[in-house]
Amino acid sequence: MFKTVLSNFTIHALVSEISSKIINGWIQQIYQLQENQIFIFRIRTKSSGTLSLLAQPGIRIHLTSYEREKPKIPTKFCMNVLRKNLKNLRVLDFYQFNFDRICVLELGRINWEEEKEIRETQFKIVFEFFKYGTLTVLNNKDIVSSSLQYKQMRDRRVIPNRPYDFAPSRGYNFLKITNEDLKKIFQDNEKEIIHILLSNLNIGPVYSEEICLRSGIKDMKRMGSSLTNEEINNIFENIQILRNLIIENEYSPQVIKKDGEFIDITPIKLVYYNKSEYEIIDKQPPTNDVVDEFYSSREKTIEHKEILETQGEKHTKFTKTQKIIDEQRKKIQDMKESIEKYRKYGDLIYQYFTLIEELLKTINDARQSNIEWDEIINKIEEGKGKEIPAAQIVKKIIPNEALLQLNLNDETVSVDFRYSASELAEKFYRKSKKAKSKLKGAENALIETQKKLDKVKIEVEEAQKLKSETIKKKRKKKWYETFHWTRSSDDFLIIGGKDAKTNEILIKKHKEKDDIFVHAVFHGASSVIIKTGGKPVPERTLHEAAGVSISYSSAWKSNFSSADAYWVTSDQVSFTPPTGEYLEKGSFIIRGKKEPLNDIALEIKIGFIYEKEHAIPVMGIGDSLINKAKFIVTIRPGELKSSDISKQIKKYWLEKIKEKNDESANLKVKNIKIEEIQQLIPSGKAQIFFDK
């Protein structure tokens, strides 16, 4: 089984590699993956772009190059604690505490006063990577602001608004222990050597045994007091060797397997694993990449448990909805029966109108004459014996309920004997009419519930198709992908700025002497360079480069159909204004003749290309994407939002893939984000044409 926690040594290696990359960066965004309590801190840096620091309390911390599905709705802890307090803060420090399995991320502000940098710590995040470790946010006074898990233990407590207590370390700090310290812990110590190292150096059994093996201590179960000064000196010497390896960042990471299963990752080579039962796989530094690969590649974006829960939830939802439909159908049937029943009762009242009126009059007259109910009932029973018609329709009288049960054409009709026959008939007709008025609403409600059931059926079917999928590694983008880019029909790389800032970066940093510069004849357009590599550039490529500059310009928003551009050589472009003049950001000066490129259409093409396990949306001009990209569409200025256009494009691609019945391609295209397509569409509204 793959080791689930990192050692002190591995954490030290990770911190030393990560800290140099993230210190001085900005916290851009924070995510919490609820199922396995993974936290991802998106950190924007000047030198390395945006990095993803992954922390899973109790298990691991590393930069990750793998993409994970982010929750649409953040957890309360993520939103109300992490994002609310930490977003946009600078990373001031990142360190391992006391060579323990604890990391601290210090966040705050960097200010300048009189050309002096002042760092102001506002929060610290403490990550614990031992068993039951948690994540705790401290304020600038090391008071617990919030924690993923509050706890009170025998030796410490993590509770809000109280000073944070670090987990007490066992024994000495491995990085600071001296030879004298070592002699003290062995002196007169009747415990086993391996146990003494384990309990006093806080480095775990593997590294404790490693020190013994390197020191030539064959019997590790000897009593500590039996060690000679020479043996203790030898142990200390090997502690120093291990210590120097990690202090000087001399890492040689290895992955260890046993019986075909991964069991450990070490940042340095260990004698401990030089045994026949272990398979050692040497890896290239950095250790971070090794840790990221072997944890992330085994992680599941959709865990089996989650799939079962999803399927169960959908099935329960289906059952509940079906039950509602059954109840609604029964209610409708009852309504229909009530409509018919009450109408029929009203008709029967009129059919026996004379007899009922006679009966009601007899009963009410008798009551007004203070005749007792027993006598009235007896008189009616006598009337039945004499075959008096009015008496024969009486089935039962219930005086205390003012109820008279009539037997009319074998139907038992209960009426209130305080009303007249016409009033009784009218009451039944009103009940029939009321039930009929409710029937329409009930039938409409049934239709809506049936629609819901149809949707739930689809959800159930989709849930049944769910499979566990390993997460995908992020594609490493090429440097020019931060700009607009395409390859011309003649395979020249064309690169364009996205705004004034990137225009300036592109020209100042990436323009070379053999490049050709292309620009629209007006301001507010993409500055474009053609990377020639010293080769002559055909006219077709010049026009395609002009198409990039003009399409990504203010002309698109103005709904132009075409515009003019020009090209010049690299040495004609200058950022140095004439004496006494000033150039705005992104502006430049062209010296010498401009070669015209007229009547260039405002039109781009969008398709996608495959790169290993990824499908990548790409932009082109004219015929530049032919035989390079899949399912190309044409985009021109129009009236639709770029977000709507992007959704149409992805839907079109998925439909075309479905026709080919290619599951692998379908998954790759599904993983394309709408934003990846949208960023290819020029600013402003557009229209789409599906190429045949």
C-alpha positions as CSV (number, residue, x, y, z in Angstrom):
1,M,0.0,0.0,0.0
2,F,1.4,3.4,-0.9
3,K,2.7,5.4,2.1
4,T,0.0,7.9,3.1
5,V,2.2,10.4,5.0
6,L,5.4,12.3,4.3
7,S,8.5,12.0,6.4
8,N,10.3,14.9,8.1
9,F,13.1,14.6,5.5
10,T,10.7,14.6,2.5
11,I,8.9,17.7,3.9
12,H,12.2,19.4,4.4
13,A,13.1,18.8,0.8
14,L,9.7,20.0,-0.4
15,V,9.8,23.2,1.6
16,S,13.2,24.1,0.4
17,E,12.1,23.6,-3.2
18,I,8.7,25.2,-2.9
19,S,9.7,28.3,-0.8
20,S,12.0,29.8,-3.4
21,K,9.2,29.7,-5.9
22,I,6.2,31.0,-3.9
23,I,7.8,33.5,-1.5
24,N,6.7,37.1,-2.5
25,G,3.9,35.6,-4.6
26,W,0.2,36.6,-4.2
27,I,-2.6,34.3,-3.1
28,Q,-4.9,34.5,-6.1
29,Q,-7.5,31.9,-5.2
30,I,-8.2,29.1,-2.7
31,Y,-10.2,25.9,-3.3
32,Q,-11.2,23.1,-0.9
33,L,-12.1,19.7,-2.3
34,Q,-14.6,18.6,0.2
35,E,-14.4,14.8,-0.3
36,N,-10.8,14.3,0.7
37,Q,-10.0,17.7,2.4
38,I,-7.5,18.8,-0.3
39,F,-6.8,22.5,-0.3
40,I,-5.4,24.2,-3.4
41,F,-3.8,27.6,-3.0
42,R,-3.4,29.4,-6.4
43,I,-0.3,31.6,-6.0
44,R,0.7,34.2,-8.6
45,T,4.4,34.7,-8.9
46,K,6.6,36.9,-11.0
47,S,9.1,34.3,-12.0
48,S,7.1,31.1,-12.3
49,G,3.6,32.3,-13.3
50,T,0.7,30.9,-11.3
51,L,1.4,27.9,-9.2
52,S,-0.9,25.5,-7.4
53,L,0.2,24.6,-3.8
54,L,-1.7,21.5,-2.7
55,A,-2.1,20.7,1.0
56,Q,-3.9,17.7,2.4
57,P,-3.6,17.9,6.2
58,G,-2.3,14.7,7.8
59,I,-0.9,13.5,4.5
60,R,1.0,15.8,2.1
61,I,2.0,19.2,0.7
62,H,3.5,19.9,-2.7
63,L,3.1,22.0,-5.8
64,T,0.9,20.2,-8.3
65,S,0.8,20.2,-12.1
66,Y,-2.4,18.2,-12.1
67,E,-5.8,19.6,-12.8
68,R,-8.7,18.7,-10.4
69,E,-12.4,19.4,-10.7
70,K,-13.1,22.5,-8.5
71,P,-16.4,22.6,-6.6
72,K,-18.9,25.1,-8.0
73,I,-19.9,26.2,-4.5
74,P,-17.0,26.7,-2.0
75,T,-17.3,25.2,1.5
76,K,-18.1,27.6,4.4
77,F,-14.5,27.1,5.7
78,C,-13.0,27.9,2.4
79,M,-15.2,31.0,1.7
80,N,-15.6,32.5,5.2
81,V,-12.2,31.7,6.6
82,L,-9.6,31.2,3.8
83,R,-10.8,33.4,0.9
84,K,-12.2,36.1,3.1
85,N,-9.0,36.6,5.0
86,L,-6.2,35.4,2.8
87,K,-7.0,36.3,-0.9
88,N,-4.5,38.8,-2.4
89,L,-2.1,38.6,0.5
90,R,1.6,38.1,-0.2
91,V,3.6,35.0,0.7
92,L,6.1,36.3,3.2
93,D,7.6,33.0,4.3
94,F,7.2,29.2,4.0
95,Y,9.1,27.0,6.4
96,Q,9.2,23.7,8.2
97,F,8.7,24.0,12.0
98,N,11.4,22.5,14.1
99,F,12.2,19.8,11.5
100,D,8.8,18.3,12.3
101,R,6.0,17.2,10.0
102,I,4.6,20.8,10.3
103,C,4.7,23.6,7.7
104,V,3.9,27.2,8.2
105,L,2.8,29.6,5.5
106,E,3.2,33.3,6.5
107,L,1.0,35.8,4.6
108,G,0.7,39.5,4.8
109,R,1.7,42.8,3.1
110,I,4.9,44.2,1.7
111,N,5.2,47.9,2.1
112,W,7.9,50.5,1.4
113,E,8.9,53.4,3.6
114,E,11.8,55.6,2.6
115,E,13.0,52.9,0.2
116,K,13.0,50.3,2.9
117,E,11.0,47.1,2.6
118,I,8.6,46.5,5.5
119,R,7.0,43.0,5.8
120,E,3.9,42.9,7.9
121,T,2.6,39.4,8.8
122,Q,-1.2,39.3,9.0
123,F,-1.9,35.5,9.1
124,K,-0.1,32.2,9.4
125,I,-1.4,28.9,8.1
126,V,-0.1,25.9,10.0
127,F,-0.3,22.6,8.2
128,E,0.2,19.4,10.2
129,F,1.1,16.2,8.4
130,F,1.1,13.7,11.2
131,K,-1.8,11.4,12.1
132,Y,-5.0,13.5,12.7
133,G,-3.1,16.6,11.6
134,T,-5.2,19.6,10.7
135,L,-5.0,23.1,9.1
136,T,-5.1,26.1,11.4
137,V,-5.2,29.8,10.6
138,L,-3.4,32.1,13.1
139,N,-3.6,35.9,13.3
140,N,-0.5,38.1,13.5
141,K,-0.2,37.4,17.3
142,D,-0.3,33.6,16.8
143,I,-3.8,33.4,18.2
144,V,-6.1,30.7,16.6
145,S,-8.4,32.5,14.2
146,S,-9.9,29.4,12.8
147,S,-9.1,25.7,12.3
148,L,-10.4,22.9,10.2
149,Q,-10.7,20.8,13.3
150,Y,-10.7,22.1,16.9
151,K,-9.2,19.7,19.4
152,Q,-8.2,19.5,23.1
153,M,-5.6,16.9,24.0
154,R,-3.5,16.0,27.0
155,D,-0.5,17.9,25.8
156,R,-2.0,20.7,23.7
157,R,-5.2,22.3,22.5
158,V,-6.3,24.0,19.3
159,I,-9.3,26.2,20.1
160,P,-10.4,29.6,18.8
161,N,-9.2,32.9,20.2
162,R,-6.4,31.1,22.2
163,P,-2.7,31.0,21.5
164,Y,-1.8,28.2,19.1
165,D,0.2,25.3,20.7
166,F,2.5,23.4,18.3
167,A,2.4,19.7,18.7
168,P,5.3,18.9,21.1
169,S,8.3,17.3,19.4
170,R,9.8,14.2,20.9
171,G,13.4,14.8,21.9
172,Y,15.9,16.9,19.9
173,N,15.7,18.8,16.6
174,F,17.6,16.6,14.2
175,L,19.1,19.6,12.5
176,K,20.5,21.0,15.8
177,I,21.5,18.0,17.9
178,T,25.1,18.0,19.0
179,N,27.5,15.2,19.8
180,E,27.3,16.1,23.5
181,D,23.5,15.8,23.3
182,L,23.8,12.4,21.7
183,K,26.1,11.1,24.4
184,K,23.6,12.3,27.1
185,I,20.7,10.4,25.6
186,F,22.8,7.1,25.4
187,Q,24.5,7.5,28.7
188,D,23.1,5.0,31.3
189,N,20.2,4.4,29.0
190,E,19.0,0.8,29.3
191,K,16.6,1.0,26.3
192,E,17.4,-0.4,22.8
193,I,19.6,1.8,20.5
194,I,17.0,1.9,17.8
195,H,14.3,2.8,20.3
196,I,16.5,5.6,21.8
197,L,17.1,7.2,18.4
198,L,13.4,6.8,17.5
199,S,12.1,8.5,20.6
200,N,14.8,11.2,20.9
201,L,15.3,12.4,17.3
202,N,11.7,12.3,16.1
203,I,12.6,11.0,12.7
204,G,10.6,7.8,12.4
205,P,11.7,4.2,12.2
206,V,13.1,4.2,8.7
207,Y,15.6,7.0,9.3
208,S,16.5,5.8,12.8
209,E,17.4,2.4,11.3
210,E,19.2,4.2,8.5
211,I,21.6,5.9,10.9
212,C,22.3,2.6,12.6
213,L,23.1,0.9,9.3
214,R,25.3,3.7,8.1
215,S,27.1,3.7,11.5
216,G,27.8,-0.1,11.4
217,I,25.5,-0.8,14.3
218,K,24.5,-4.4,13.4
219,D,22.7,-5.2,16.7
220,M,20.2,-2.3,17.0
221,K,18.6,-4.0,20.0
222,R,21.6,-3.5,22.2
223,M,21.2,-1.2,25.2
224,G,22.2,2.4,24.6
225,S,24.5,2.3,27.6
226,S,26.7,-0.3,25.8
227,L,27.8,2.0,23.1
228,T,31.4,3.2,23.2
229,N,32.4,6.8,22.6
230,E,33.8,5.8,19.2
231,E,30.4,4.2,18.2
232,I,28.5,7.3,19.4
233,N,30.9,9.6,17.5
234,N,30.3,7.4,14.4
235,I,26.5,7.7,14.9
236,F,26.9,11.5,15.1
237,E,29.1,11.6,12.0
238,N,26.4,9.8,10.0
239,I,23.7,12.1,11.5
240,Q,25.8,15.0,10.1
241,I,26.1,13.3,6.7
242,L,22.3,13.0,6.4
243,R,21.9,16.5,7.8
244,N,24.3,18.0,5.3
245,L,22.6,16.3,2.4
246,I,19.3,18.0,3.1
247,I,20.7,21.3,4.3
248,E,22.7,21.6,1.1
249,N,19.7,20.4,-1.0
250,E,21.7,17.5,-2.4
251,Y,18.6,15.5,-3.2
252,S,18.4,12.2,-5.1
253,P,14.8,11.2,-4.8
254,Q,13.8,7.5,-5.0
255,V,10.5,5.7,-5.3
256,I,10.3,2.4,-3.3
257,K,8.2,-0.5,-4.3
258,K,7.5,-3.8,-2.5
259,D,5.5,-6.7,-4.0
260,G,4.7,-4.4,-6.9
261,E,3.1,-1.8,-4.6
262,F,4.5,1.7,-4.0
263,I,5.4,2.1,-0.3
264,D,7.6,5.2,0.0
265,I,9.2,8.2,-1.5
266,T,12.6,9.3,-0.2
267,P,14.4,12.6,-1.1
268,I,17.8,10.9,-0.6
269,K,19.2,7.5,-1.2
270,L,18.8,5.2,1.8
271,V,20.8,2.1,2.7
272,Y,17.7,0.9,4.5
273,Y,16.0,-0.1,1.2
274,N,19.0,-1.9,-0.2
275,K,17.3,-5.2,0.5
276,S,16.1,-7.9,-2.0
277,E,12.4,-7.3,-1.1
278,Y,12.5,-3.7,-2.2
279,E,12.5,-2.3,-5.8
280,I,14.2,1.1,-6.0
281,I,13.3,3.5,-8.8
282,D,15.7,6.4,-9.1
283,K,14.1,9.7,-10.0
284,Q,15.4,13.1,-11.1
285,P,15.0,16.1,-8.8
286,P,13.0,18.1,-7.8
287,T,11.5,15.9,-5.1
288,N,8.3,18.0,-5.4
289,D,7.7,16.6,-8.9
290,V,8.2,13.0,-7.7
291,V,5.8,13.5,-4.8
292,D,3.2,15.2,-7.0
293,E,3.3,12.5,-9.6
294,F,3.0,9.6,-7.2
295,Y,0.2,11.1,-5.1
296,S,-1.7,12.8,-7.8
297,S,-1.6,10.0,-10.3
298,R,-3.3,7.8,-7.8
299,E,-5.9,10.3,-6.8
300,K,-9.4,10.0,-8.3
301,T,-11.4,12.9,-9.5
302,I,-14.5,10.8,-9.0
303,E,-14.0,8.4,-6.1
304,H,-15.9,5.1,-6.2
305,K,-17.7,6.0,-3.0
306,E,-18.8,9.3,-4.5
307,I,-20.1,7.5,-7.6
308,L,-22.2,5.1,-5.5
309,E,-23.5,8.0,-3.4
310,T,-24.4,9.9,-6.6
311,Q,-26.2,6.9,-8.0
312,G,-28.0,6.3,-4.7
313,E,-29.1,10.0,-4.5
314,K,-30.4,9.9,-8.1
315,H,-32.3,6.7,-7.5
316,T,-33.8,8.1,-4.3
317,K,-34.8,11.2,-6.2
318,F,-36.4,9.1,-8.9
319,T,-38.3,7.0,-6.4
320,K,-39.6,10.1,-4.5
321,T,-40.7,11.8,-7.8
322,Q,-42.5,8.6,-8.9
323,K,-44.3,8.4,-5.6
324,I,-45.4,12.0,-6.0
325,I,-46.8,11.2,-9.5
326,D,-48.6,8.1,-8.1
327,E,-50.2,10.3,-5.4
328,Q,-51.1,13.0,-8.0
329,R,-52.7,10.4,-10.3
330,K,-54.8,9.0,-7.4
331,K,-55.8,12.5,-6.4
332,I,-57.0,13.3,-9.9
333,Q,-58.9,10.0,-10.1
334,D,-60.6,10.9,-6.7
335,M,-61.4,14.3,-8.1
336,K,-63.0,12.8,-11.2
337,E,-65.0,10.4,-9.1
338,S,-66.1,13.3,-6.8
339,I,-67.3,15.4,-9.8
340,E,-69.4,12.5,-11.0
341,K,-70.6,11.5,-7.6
342,Y,-71.8,15.0,-6.5
343,R,-73.4,15.6,-9.8
344,K,-75.2,12.3,-9.6
345,Y,-76.4,13.1,-6.0
346,G,-77.8,16.4,-7.1
347,D,-79.7,14.7,-9.9
348,L,-81.0,12.0,-7.5
349,I,-82.3,14.8,-5.1
350,Y,-84.3,16.2,-8.0
351,Q,-85.4,12.7,-9.1
352,Y,-86.9,12.1,-5.6
353,F,-87.6,15.7,-5.0
354,T,-91.3,15.4,-3.8
355,L,-90.6,12.4,-1.5
356,I,-87.5,14.2,0.0
357,E,-89.4,17.4,0.5
358,E,-92.2,15.5,2.2
359,L,-89.8,13.6,4.4
360,L,-87.8,16.7,5.4
361,K,-91.1,18.6,6.2
362,T,-92.3,15.6,8.4
363,I,-89.0,15.5,10.4
364,N,-88.8,19.3,10.9
365,D,-92.5,19.7,11.8
366,A,-92.1,16.9,14.4
367,R,-89.1,18.6,15.9
368,Q,-90.9,21.9,16.1
369,S,-93.7,20.1,18.0
370,N,-91.0,18.9,20.5
371,I,-91.5,15.2,19.5
372,E,-88.6,13.1,20.7
373,W,-86.2,11.6,18.1
374,D,-87.0,8.1,19.2
375,E,-90.7,8.6,18.4
376,I,-89.8,10.2,15.1
377,I,-87.6,7.3,14.1
378,N,-90.3,4.8,15.2
379,K,-93.0,6.6,13.1
380,I,-90.7,6.5,10.0
381,E,-90.1,2.7,10.6
382,E,-93.9,2.3,10.9
383,G,-94.3,4.2,7.6
384,K,-91.8,1.7,5.9
385,G,-94.1,-1.1,7.1
386,K,-97.1,0.6,5.6
387,E,-95.0,1.1,2.3
388,I,-95.3,4.9,2.5
389,P,-92.8,6.0,-0.3
390,A,-91.3,8.9,1.7
391,A,-90.5,6.6,4.6
392,Q,-89.1,3.8,2.3
393,I,-86.2,6.0,1.1
394,V,-84.9,6.5,4.6
395,K,-81.9,4.4,5.5
396,K,-80.8,5.9,8.8
397,I,-81.2,9.1,10.9
398,I,-78.3,10.4,13.0
399,P,-79.9,13.2,15.1
400,N,-76.8,14.6,16.8
401,E,-75.1,15.1,13.4
402,A,-78.3,16.4,11.7
403,L,-77.7,13.7,9.2
404,L,-80.2,11.9,7.1
405,Q,-79.1,8.9,5.1
406,L,-81.2,8.3,2.0
407,N,-81.4,5.2,-0.2
408,L,-81.8,6.6,-3.7
409,N,-81.6,4.1,-6.6
410,D,-79.3,1.9,-4.5
411,E,-77.0,4.9,-3.7
412,T,-76.6,6.0,-0.1
413,V,-76.8,9.8,0.0
414,S,-76.2,11.6,3.2
415,V,-77.9,15.0,3.6
416,D,-78.4,17.6,6.3
417,F,-82.1,17.5,7.2
418,R,-82.0,21.2,8.2
419,Y,-82.0,22.2,4.5
420,S,-84.6,22.0,1.8
421,A,-84.4,19.6,-1.1
422,S,-83.5,22.3,-3.6
423,E,-80.8,23.6,-1.2
424,L,-79.4,20.1,-0.8
425,A,-79.3,19.5,-4.6
426,E,-77.6,22.9,-5.1
427,K,-74.9,22.0,-2.5
428,F,-74.0,18.8,-4.4
429,Y,-73.8,20.7,-7.7
430,R,-71.5,23.3,-6.1
431,K,-69.2,20.5,-4.8
432,S,-69.1,18.9,-8.2
433,K,-68.3,22.3,-9.8
434,K,-65.5,23.0,-7.2
435,A,-63.9,19.6,-7.7
436,K,-64.0,20.2,-11.5
437,S,-62.2,23.6,-11.1
438,K,-59.4,22.0,-9.1
439,L,-59.0,19.2,-11.6
440,K,-57.3,21.3,-14.2
441,G,-54.7,22.5,-11.7
442,A,-54.0,19.0,-10.5
443,E,-53.6,17.8,-14.1
444,N,-51.1,20.6,-14.9
445,A,-49.2,19.8,-11.7
446,L,-49.0,16.1,-12.9
447,I,-47.6,17.2,-16.3
448,E,-44.9,19.3,-14.5
449,T,-44.0,16.5,-12.2
450,Q,-43.8,14.1,-15.2
451,K,-41.3,16.5,-16.8
452,K,-39.2,16.4,-13.6
453,L,-39.4,12.6,-13.6
454,D,-38.1,12.5,-17.2
455,K,-35.2,14.7,-16.2
456,V,-34.4,12.6,-13.2
457,K,-34.5,9.5,-15.5
458,I,-31.8,11.1,-17.6
459,E,-29.8,11.9,-14.4
460,V,-30.2,8.3,-13.2
461,E,-28.9,7.0,-16.6
462,E,-26.0,9.4,-16.5
463,A,-25.1,8.4,-13.0
464,Q,-25.1,4.7,-14.0
465,K,-22.5,5.6,-16.6
466,L,-20.1,7.2,-14.1
467,K,-16.7,5.7,-13.9
468,S,-13.6,6.5,-11.8
469,E,-11.2,8.5,-13.8
470,T,-7.6,9.4,-12.9
471,I,-6.9,13.1,-12.8
472,K,-5.2,14.7,-15.8
473,K,-1.8,16.4,-15.6
474,K,-1.8,20.0,-16.7
475,R,-0.4,20.6,-20.1
476,K,2.8,22.6,-19.9
477,K,2.1,25.6,-22.1
478,K,4.7,27.1,-24.4
479,W,5.9,30.6,-23.7
480,Y,4.0,32.2,-26.7
481,E,0.7,30.8,-25.5
482,T,0.3,33.8,-23.1
483,F,-0.2,35.8,-26.3
484,H,-2.5,35.5,-29.3
485,W,-0.7,33.0,-31.6
486,T,-1.1,30.8,-34.6
487,R,1.0,29.1,-37.3
488,S,0.7,30.4,-40.8
489,S,-0.2,28.4,-43.8
490,D,3.5,28.3,-44.5
491,D,4.2,27.2,-40.9
492,F,5.7,30.4,-39.5
493,L,4.9,31.2,-35.9
494,I,2.7,34.3,-35.6
495,I,2.4,36.0,-32.2
496,G,0.3,39.0,-31.2
497,G,-0.1,41.0,-28.0
498,K,-3.4,40.9,-26.1
499,D,-3.3,44.4,-24.7
500,A,-0.9,47.4,-24.3
501,K,1.1,45.6,-21.7
502,T,1.5,42.3,-23.6
503,N,2.2,44.3,-26.8
504,E,5.1,45.9,-25.0
505,I,6.4,42.7,-23.5
506,L,6.2,40.9,-26.8
507,I,8.2,43.5,-28.7
508,K,10.7,44.3,-26.0
509,K,11.3,40.7,-24.8
510,H,10.6,38.4,-27.7
511,K,11.2,40.3,-30.9
512,E,14.4,39.2,-32.6
513,K,16.4,40.8,-35.4
514,D,15.1,38.5,-38.2
515,D,11.4,38.9,-37.1
516,I,8.9,40.9,-39.1
517,F,6.6,43.3,-37.3
518,V,3.0,43.7,-38.4
519,H,0.3,46.1,-37.2
520,A,-3.0,47.7,-38.2
521,V,-2.8,51.2,-39.6
522,F,-4.7,52.5,-36.5
523,H,-4.2,52.4,-32.7
524,G,-5.8,49.9,-30.5
525,A,-4.7,46.7,-32.3
526,S,-2.5,43.7,-31.5
527,S,1.2,44.2,-32.2
528,V,2.2,41.1,-34.1
529,I,5.6,39.5,-34.9
530,I,6.4,36.8,-37.4
531,K,9.2,34.5,-36.2
532,T,11.1,34.0,-39.4
533,G,14.1,32.1,-38.3
534,G,16.0,33.9,-41.0
535,K,13.8,32.5,-43.8
536,P,12.0,34.6,-46.4
537,V,8.3,35.2,-45.6
538,P,5.7,34.5,-48.3
539,E,3.0,37.1,-49.0
540,R,0.3,34.7,-47.7
541,T,1.9,34.6,-44.2
542,L,2.2,38.4,-44.2
543,H,-1.6,38.7,-44.9
544,E,-2.4,36.1,-42.2
545,A,-0.3,38.0,-39.6
546,A,-2.2,41.2,-40.6
547,G,-5.4,39.3,-40.0
548,V,-4.3,38.6,-36.4
549,S,-3.5,42.3,-35.8
550,I,-6.7,43.6,-37.4
551,S,-9.1,41.0,-35.9
552,Y,-7.8,41.6,-32.3
553,S,-8.4,45.3,-32.6
554,S,-11.0,48.0,-32.0
555,A,-12.1,47.4,-35.6
556,W,-13.9,44.2,-34.5
557,K,-16.0,46.1,-32.0
558,S,-16.8,48.7,-34.7
559,N,-18.1,45.8,-36.8
560,F,-15.7,46.5,-39.7
561,S,-15.6,43.8,-42.4
562,S,-12.0,44.7,-43.5
563,A,-9.2,47.1,-42.6
564,D,-5.6,47.9,-43.6
565,A,-2.3,47.0,-42.0
566,Y,1.4,47.2,-42.7
567,W,4.6,45.3,-42.1
568,V,8.2,46.4,-41.3
569,T,11.4,44.7,-40.4
570,S,12.4,44.2,-36.7
571,D,15.0,47.0,-36.6
572,Q,12.4,49.6,-37.8
573,V,10.5,49.3,-34.5
574,S,11.6,51.5,-31.6
575,F,10.4,52.4,-28.1
576,T,12.6,55.5,-28.0
577,P,10.6,58.7,-28.7
578,P,12.0,61.8,-30.4
579,T,13.6,64.3,-27.9
580,G,11.0,66.1,-25.9
581,E,8.2,63.6,-26.7
582,Y,6.6,60.8,-24.6
583,L,5.3,57.4,-25.6
584,E,2.3,55.8,-23.8
585,K,2.5,52.2,-22.5
586,G,2.4,49.8,-25.4
587,S,3.2,52.5,-28.0
588,F,6.2,52.5,-30.4
589,I,7.7,54.4,-33.2
590,I,8.2,53.0,-36.8
591,R,11.3,54.4,-38.6
592,G,11.4,54.2,-42.3
593,K,9.0,52.9,-44.9
594,K,5.9,50.8,-44.0
595,E,5.0,48.1,-46.4
596,P,1.1,48.1,-46.9
597,L,-1.2,45.1,-46.4
598,N,-4.6,46.3,-47.6
599,D,-8.2,45.1,-47.4
600,I,-7.5,42.4,-44.8
601,A,-10.7,40.6,-43.7
602,L,-11.8,40.7,-40.0
603,E,-12.3,37.0,-39.6
604,I,-10.7,34.2,-37.6
605,K,-10.9,30.5,-37.7
606,I,-11.2,28.3,-34.6
607,G,-10.6,24.5,-34.3
608,F,-8.7,22.2,-31.9
609,I,-5.6,20.1,-32.1
610,Y,-4.6,17.0,-30.1
611,E,-1.6,17.0,-27.9
612,K,-1.2,13.7,-26.0
613,E,-4.2,13.4,-23.7
614,H,-5.3,17.0,-24.3
615,A,-7.5,18.7,-26.9
616,I,-6.3,22.3,-27.4
617,P,-8.5,25.1,-29.0
618,V,-6.4,27.0,-31.6
619,M,-7.0,30.1,-33.7
620,G,-6.0,30.6,-37.3
621,I,-6.4,33.0,-40.2
622,G,-7.5,32.1,-43.7
623,D,-6.5,28.6,-44.6
624,S,-3.8,28.3,-41.9
625,L,-5.7,25.6,-39.8
626,I,-6.5,23.3,-42.8
627,N,-5.0,19.9,-42.2
628,K,-3.9,21.0,-38.7
629,A,-7.0,21.5,-36.7
630,K,-10.3,19.6,-36.3
631,F,-13.8,20.8,-37.0
632,I,-12.9,24.4,-37.9
633,V,-15.5,27.2,-37.5
634,T,-15.4,30.8,-38.8
635,I,-15.9,33.8,-36.6
636,R,-16.7,37.3,-37.8
637,P,-18.0,40.5,-36.1
638,G,-21.7,40.1,-35.3
639,E,-24.3,40.3,-32.6
640,L,-23.7,37.3,-30.3
641,K,-21.7,37.3,-27.0
642,S,-18.4,35.5,-27.1
643,S,-19.6,33.3,-24.2
644,D,-22.6,32.1,-26.3
645,I,-20.4,31.6,-29.4
646,S,-17.9,29.5,-27.3
647,K,-20.7,27.3,-26.0
648,Q,-22.0,26.8,-29.6
649,I,-18.5,25.8,-30.7
650,K,-18.0,23.2,-28.0
651,K,-21.4,21.8,-28.6
652,Y,-20.6,21.5,-32.3
653,W,-17.3,19.8,-31.6
654,L,-18.9,17.3,-29.3
655,E,-21.6,16.5,-31.9
656,K,-19.0,15.9,-34.6
657,I,-17.0,13.7,-32.3
658,K,-20.1,11.7,-31.4
659,E,-20.7,11.0,-35.1
660,K,-17.3,9.3,-35.2
661,N,-18.1,7.3,-32.0
662,D,-14.6,8.1,-30.5
663,E,-14.8,7.8,-26.7
664,S,-11.2,9.0,-26.2
665,A,-11.6,12.1,-28.4
666,N,-15.0,12.8,-26.7
667,L,-13.4,12.9,-23.3
668,K,-10.6,15.1,-24.4
669,V,-13.0,17.6,-26.0
670,K,-15.3,17.5,-22.9
671,N,-12.3,18.6,-20.9
672,I,-11.9,21.8,-22.9
673,K,-13.1,24.7,-20.8
674,I,-15.4,27.3,-22.3
675,E,-13.0,30.0,-21.3
676,E,-10.2,28.4,-23.4
677,I,-12.4,28.9,-26.5
678,Q,-13.7,32.3,-25.4
679,Q,-10.2,33.8,-25.1
680,L,-9.6,33.1,-28.8
681,I,-12.6,35.2,-29.8
682,P,-11.8,39.0,-30.3
683,S,-13.2,41.4,-27.8
684,G,-16.7,42.4,-28.8
685,K,-19.7,40.5,-30.3
686,A,-19.5,38.0,-33.1
687,Q,-21.2,35.6,-35.4
688,I,-20.4,32.0,-36.2
689,F,-20.3,30.0,-39.4
690,F,-19.9,26.3,-39.3
691,D,-17.5,25.2,-42.1
692,K,-18.5,22.2,-44.1
